[in-house]
């Protein structure tokens, strides 16, 4: 999957599940790290090791679990971070969401290709829901459809979880009055 595809789908998935735009942005920052870490570690030899050790979900998921456990399973708040009191819980949670981005990256790669399951040196699990474009960095039609589905579901889940039906009715009636 392309970097843009990873960023957009990860942001939408986390926004829909937490209803926190801040947590979604933190995950977005982590969402391309499994690929960029390959450039850092392997440099030009990257292709030989692509989607192997860096795309093994177990270490990323373990690190995310540790961070969330330390945070007391909270969603971070910018106001608490600025305030500084008990902010360490929120700091752990921020890092947890960054690692969540890495975990989701691997899941998203498994939709269009193969990633390791239990053996990090072997790419043996993949769903092939859509194909990637042959051109590097270009989003294929299947990838675009996948990303749009994530965005739509994420936004709907965010709206449903953040607002009540009364809020929607009020917004619509105010809008009708204004035109
Ligand atoms: Zn990848």
Boltz pocket constraint, residues with backbone or C-beta under 6 A from the ligand:
constraints:
  - pocket:
      binder: B
      contacts: [[A, 1], [A, 34], [A, 35], [A, 51], [A, 55], [A, 105], [A, 109]]
      max_distance: 6.0
